[in-house]
Structures are given as structure tokens and as C-alpha cells.
Amino acid sequence: MLSACSTDEVKGSELELSPKETPTPSPAIITHYNFIITPDLSNRLGSHKPVSDTRIVNSLLQDILPNVLVDKRKTNQKDTYGVSFISKAAINQYSANVEDLKIDFNRFKKQVDRIDYVKGRSSGATLSGDQQKFVSEFDRILKVASKAPDGADLWTYFDQGIDNNTVNTKVDSFEYGGKHFSHSFRNIMILLTDGYIEAGMYGKQACVSGNQCYYLSSQRIKSFREAYKKSGESDMKLFFSKNNYGIIPAKNPNLKSLEILVLQMEDRSLNQAGSATQHPTDMEIMKLFWSDWLEKSGVKRFDLRPVLASEDDTKKVIKEFIGA
């Protein structure tokens, strides 16, 4: 439960402190959450999935948000939820209402206003109303994009698109009762993509040093599989490393502050019954390329997940990733 802030409460903390307590040598960190939902609006939207992107977003806002909101904090929550488009052109292309794709608890100056918003007692906007607007606008964009897909140049997005407006690295420090505290953010991205990394170019012109490229297409996965099997190597990861395979790392300092959960990765080497038609599978190869890429790009933490079978499975994966 959220509680109203009184003069005895520490700003942004559930701890009650006495001015006589001995100062700690290092500041106590109060962590808030910046959730970034990034949908791949390419032709992947045409394929049916057991759990749609919209249902994943709805689960995040309806089922996970309430638990996260009171995680180790009773007052002054600064959590934010928003959508980041891989291509900024998509905002105009799909007439996206970016204000509807945002929930911001940091806008409240008084805890009582934050509580009224959450409980639906506000005369203005309410959390339930904003949740509905968010999901409705997100779903509308996906439906429009499924008929007119936008490109998903993931490499350029990671290299340049994830900027200071996407990742919150601000740290606010304050002192209370002789103790030092700081507000900081966990930047958590839910990336919804099939795992095939698009770029602005393909083929030899999109590669340097032979096997280092800007993209990961189904043809590149197929070529890697054929080369690996032909080599006779038993360790795919070792073969990958020895032959300098990979995606060219992004050079973006914001990635070191970003945790990424990739959902909806699609294994096209499986048949309709879910059985593998190729070994190693597309998913095994994609995980190898993605893991190497994200590690070398300096991403703070990540997890890669295939298309999941149920909404319960999806909620479990998200909760485990954020530790809620």
C-alpha cells in the first residue's frame, strides 16, 4: 500500500531515521524504475503468437506495475513507463500519441496526489485510465503497423537511438538526520522482436573483417549453420569465436546503464508442432550472436527469450528479470 508522506518520513524512503543516528560512510540508494517498451514494428507483426505484444504490455502495466510501485518504497515513487520507437519516423508514420504512451509517477510533488492517482480518487487523470489509454494506443499502433510495417534497424537504434531521453542516469542525493541518501533509476527495456537484426544494408557491404557484420538475417544464420557443420567442430561457441563471427558492437555509453529483456524471439527452424527441423536451431544461433553482441556493446544485463506459450509464463519471466 502507498502511504501518505508525513514530516517524520524520509524523502523517498520507507526508513524512519533519527537525527541522532550515526552517518553511514556511503549513501543509501533508493532505487526507482524506468521501464522502456521497445516494439519491433517490422513484418514480424504478421505472424501469430500465443501471447501478443499488446498482452505483454497489458501484463506489465496491470499485474507487475502495482507490485513494483511499492517495492522497498512507501513514498515519493519516481517510476516511469514509456515506449521507445526503434525508428523515430514511426511516431509520425503511425500518428502515435506519445502522451498516451507514458505513465510517470515522478510528476507528483505531493504523496497524497500520487495516492489519489493510484486509487482513482483524482479529479483529473487516474492510473487505471492511463493504463487503458496506454494499452489502447499501443495496440492501435501495432494494428496499423501490421498492415504497413516500419523498418527495424536495431543496430542503429542501439548505437544512436538509445539516448539520454531513453535512459535515466540521473542521481539525486540528499541528507537526512546525518545520513546520506541518493535516488537512482534501474533502466529496464522490454524489447519485443523476432531476433533477426535489421540494418540499413546487407551483404558484404554491411560487414567488416569477414564475419563481423551489422545485421543478423535468416540467410546469415543459415550460412553460419552450414559452415559450423562443415567444420566438424563439436563446440559451436568455440567455432564462433575462432572464426571471428559476430555483430559489430554498438558504441553507446548509455548501454552500460541499461538492462534488456528480449521477448518474442522467433525460431523459424521449428515446425508447427514445435519440433526442430535443423540443428543447431535458429534460436541457439541467435542467442550466440545476440549474447556476444550485447556483451561487447557493454549492456549492463540482459536475458533472451523465445516466444512464450502463455501469459502466465510471460509474467513469470518479466518478474524474474526485474526481481519483483
Buried (B, 14 or more C-beta within 10 A) or exposed (E): EBEEBEEEBBBBBEBEBEEEEEEEEEBBEBBBBBBBBBBBBBBBBEEEBEBBBBBBBBBBBBBBBEEBBBBEBBBBBBBBBBBBBBBEEBBEBBEBBEEBBBBEBBEBEEBEBBBBBBEEEBEEEBBBEBBBBBBEBBBBBBEBBBEEBBBBBBBBBBBEBBEEEBBBBEEEEBEBBEBBBBBBBBBBBBBBBBBBBBBEBBEEEBBEEEBEBBBBBBEBBBEBBEBBBEEEBEEBEEBBEEBEBBBBBBEBEBBEBBBBBBBBBBBBBBEEEEEBEBEBBBBBBBBBBBBBBBEEBBBBEBBBBBBBEEBEEBBEBBBEBBEB
